[in-house]
Amino acid sequence: MKVQIALFASLSRYQPDGEGGRAPREFELAEGTTIADIILSLGLPDEPRVVFVNGRHAPDDHVLAEGERLAIFPPVAGG
């Protein structure tokens, strides 16, 4: 199945093509792949993050489906 994955801000350096940037990349994934599987395979740091699937918050155990768009952000801070 194909899924679009976008990594934002400091996480963009973990893009598998090494080009950085927040533009989504299309991934071919096995059925049953979870967000946690993607986080592990990309080597993202084990720290808080904000995760959306199709524009809605999603837990790490969410099983991705064909055509979904996954966006991962580092935590947002500020005043």
Legacy VTK file of the C-alpha trace (Angstrom):
# vtk DataFile Version 3.0
C-alpha trace
ASCII
DATASET POLYDATA
POINTS 79 float
0.000 0.000 0.000
1.115 3.589 -0.581
1.106 6.238 2.161
2.305 9.857 2.120
4.637 10.746 5.006
5.713 14.285 5.916
8.230 15.146 8.633
8.316 18.723 9.899
10.824 21.118 11.487
13.782 19.353 13.138
12.396 15.934 12.143
12.711 16.693 8.418
16.387 15.664 8.508
15.209 12.058 8.998
13.719 11.900 5.494
15.038 8.680 3.940
16.191 10.468 0.765
18.441 12.728 2.866
17.035 15.883 1.278
15.160 17.216 4.306
12.255 19.573 3.857
8.675 19.026 4.842
7.350 17.920 1.453
5.570 14.577 1.820
7.214 11.463 0.425
5.305 8.477 -0.834
6.169 5.216 0.905
5.277 1.675 -0.092
4.342 -0.089 3.153
3.230 -3.557 4.148
-0.371 -4.026 5.230
-0.678 -3.652 9.001
2.120 -1.063 9.336
1.586 1.218 12.334
2.796 4.735 13.021
5.157 3.249 15.632
6.662 1.041 12.891
7.337 4.128 10.750
8.867 6.042 13.665
11.198 3.129 14.351
12.144 2.551 10.704
12.984 6.239 10.165
15.089 6.362 13.338
13.177 9.284 14.805
14.339 10.305 18.277
12.457 8.862 21.226
10.937 12.126 22.387
7.491 13.713 22.448
5.956 14.404 19.043
2.663 15.425 17.485
1.225 12.948 14.971
-1.608 13.460 12.495
-3.191 11.087 10.003
-5.269 12.845 7.381
-5.241 16.013 9.514
-6.440 14.354 12.740
-4.455 13.395 15.833
-3.505 9.712 15.809
-1.853 7.388 18.346
1.352 5.494 17.582
-0.591 2.212 17.377
-2.755 3.474 14.490
-2.614 1.022 11.571
-2.066 2.942 8.354
-4.248 2.366 5.292
-3.799 2.901 1.559
-3.753 6.577 0.594
-3.453 8.023 4.091
-1.217 10.994 4.835
0.931 10.837 7.965
2.455 14.042 9.363
4.882 14.053 12.289
5.934 17.224 14.129
8.296 17.802 17.045
6.589 19.264 20.129
5.575 22.893 19.816
6.617 25.337 22.512
6.406 29.033 22.910
4.764 31.862 24.679
LINES 1 80
79 0 1 2 3 4 5 6 7 8 9 10 11 12 13 14 15 16 17 18 19 20 21 22 23 24 25 26 27 28 29 30 31 32 33 34 35 36 37 38 39 40 41 42 43 44 45 46 47 48 49 50 51 52 53 54 55 56 57 58 59 60 61 62 63 64 65 66 67 68 69 70 71 72 73 74 75 76 77 78
